[in-house]
Amino acid sequence: MAKKITEIEADLQGWELLKQLPQEIEGFKLQAGTGISGQILNIASYINEEKHCRLDLIYTGETFDYVLVKSIGLHTFRDDRFFSREQERFGEMVLRKLPDILKEMSNGLGKSLGYEAKAMGFEKWSFWKKLPQKLGNFELFITPDKPMEYINGSWIILDYSDFTRGNQIMFLYNGFRNELFAEMKKEYLPLTTDEFNAGNLESLSLLIDQKLEFTLKELEK
């Protein structure tokens, strides 16, 4: 029978992993866990404020697993490569893989968009390079040279985020459908839009030229 989450929290005092974690790696600083919130026990965190990234070590009472949770900008997701129901096995994975995980997060994910994207012409798409680093309170956070793998066959290729207010517009490429589109957040809550649906990068470039600044101003209202 699985332990209660309060019992898991009490066991942390004797867990050797927490004594072995480095204080800083790749600009990420170790912070003590924040305890239980609902069914989630935050065990410890590595935070890089400059790059808007953090890695949380958690235990979830929903599935009885120890898991690593990545936050990259306004994107938060569980890394399903690193989870275990066994505390010691999870600790061994964390100690072995932690430097590589934080290095990857620090340097940008930078994975290939895959074979399907070649026909779209991303390698020759230079439009994004003229986009400003800042637009109002928004910061250009993700770019096509370091795309972020998302969900359901999609990749985030561009991301403007207001980290203080939780506002965001992200432009995505879906390899299954070979489509380009956008999604947004306002005060951390997701919004849908079809204003940037496009079948090719030339069309997307035109839509960004025409609508990006107006869209960001609307998100700020």
ZICORSUL-V747469 format. One record per pair of residues at least 4 apart in sequence whose ideal C-beta (glycine too) atoms are under 6 Angstrom apart, sorted by the first residue. I is the first residue (numbers start at 1). GAP is how many residues later the second one is. Records with the same first field share a line. If there is no record, write none. Layout:
BEGIN
I=GAP + GAP
END
This chain:
BEGIN
2=62
3=4 + 5
5=31 + 36 + 56
8=33 + 51
9=27 + 32
17=74
21=9
23=7
24=5
25=74 + 77
26=76 + 77 + 80
27=21 + 79
28=18 + 20 + 74
29=18
30=16
31=14 + 16
33=9 + 10 + 11
34=8
36=5
39=22 + 23
40=18 + 20
41=18
42=14 + 16
43=14
44=13
45=9 + 11
46=9
47=7
48=5
52=21 + 111
53=19 + 52
54=17
55=15
56=13
58=9 + 11
59=7
60=5
64=21
65=18 + 20
66=18 + 24
67=11 + 16
68=11 + 14
69=9
70=7 + 9
71=5
73=68 + 88
74=87 + 94
82=11
84=5 + 6
93=4
94=4
97=4
102=4
108=38
109=39
110=36
111=38
113=4 + 9 + 34 + 42
114=61
116=59
117=5
121=4 + 80
122=22
125=76
127=78
128=15 + 16
133=7
134=5
135=81
136=80
137=25
138=22 + 24 + 78
139=22
140=20
141=18 + 20
142=6 + 14 + 17
144=13
147=8 + 10
148=8
149=6
150=4 + 5 + 6
153=21 + 22 + 23
154=18 + 20
155=18
156=14 + 16
157=14 + 16
158=13
159=11
160=9
161=7
162=5
166=21 + 22
167=19 + 52
168=17
169=13 + 15
170=13
171=11
172=9
173=7
174=5
180=18 + 24
181=16
182=11 + 14
184=7 + 9
185=5
186=5 + 33
195=16
196=11
198=5 + 6
207=4
208=4
211=4
END
